[in-house]
Amino acid sequence: MCSADVRAQYEAYPYPERKPTDERKRLVTGSPSLPVEMDHWLWGGARDWSQPLRVLVAGGGTGDALIQLAQLLTDAGRPYDITYLDLSQASRQIAEKRAKVRKLDGITFVTGSLLDAASYGPFDYIDCCGVLHHLPDPQAGFDALAAALAPNGGMGIMVYAPHGRSGVYALQNAFGRLFEGLEPRQRLKRAKAVYKALPDAHPFKRNVRVVDHEQGDAGFYDLLLHSQDRPFSITELSNALERAGLELAGTPEPMLYDPTPLVGDCGAMPMLERMQLAEDLRGTFKTHVVYARHAGGGLAPPMGAPDAVPHLRGVDAEMLAAHVAKMGNIAIDTAGSAFSFDVTPDAATVLRRVDGRVCLAEIGAGVEAFDDVWAQVEAALCGAGMMHYSKILL
């Protein structure tokens, strides 16, 4: 269970700060819990989406993951049954209002602890973002979610990472000592005054990657005044999953966890060591977003499989193809890093055929050495989280 301070925080400052009326003009999206991305990493891109997806949003907050998943499945015409679970009544009320504005059905709202998740399951998919690192015993949270997961199910998890949050924990510790015993609104007022007096050389003020404190009172409080917050390295996260009987299935942008562009060939270094090396060398990860499943029970993404159906994310096929035809490469800027992948001219031809409905056998029809061409496309786009495999629209 959370502490009294944590509960009081989220009743006073539901996080993230959202206005239900904004649902009329925009949908907040992001990894994890994008259906196509989920299918890619958890079910080999071949889930039968005619079958209802049983979902738990554990620690659902003000509803970002809930609304994203329900809306995208609704838009795709796919059945679902989602359980929203959170301890904060104030957060739940916002999430319910957001769902009402969008007229979303198939959602059950529950006020409670994710430690009791198994009593509501089992679930095909569990979203748990920004929660486990706030538990007094995070491992108990990993264990509880694993117990609620169906045998062939999977999870999307986000936890904080240490390097990209430089300066955060020093301020959390200082503010915790300074404002112990104060109610949340007093803490916030006094912390903002102290924050203004901090020297510009403070590690937090030099950290350009963390901006929550600039995005409203809830963001400031969650970032700098949280009383229960611990980060995970990718190794620590993997170990926590393993202790719960789970395994890492993938990350939305796997190329960021590849140290090869920074150090060259890593030889036979084990995958987790490679990922940790990349985290330490890049030094910019403020979160880890991963997909997980029961150990030994998953399917790998269907790279290059003739019946696999690719979907592009965040990029128009025609515009990308035009760039490739002109420049001969796929250039990607992500998380403060720039990547460039050389591709053959035929890559433009095949990219124009990617529409989320056509399989690779059809995309490659008539293209000489298609396997080699497509391998170049996969290396760039799947590595950057810009392409995934799923038959959701078939």
Disulfide bonds with the S-S distance in Angstrom:
none
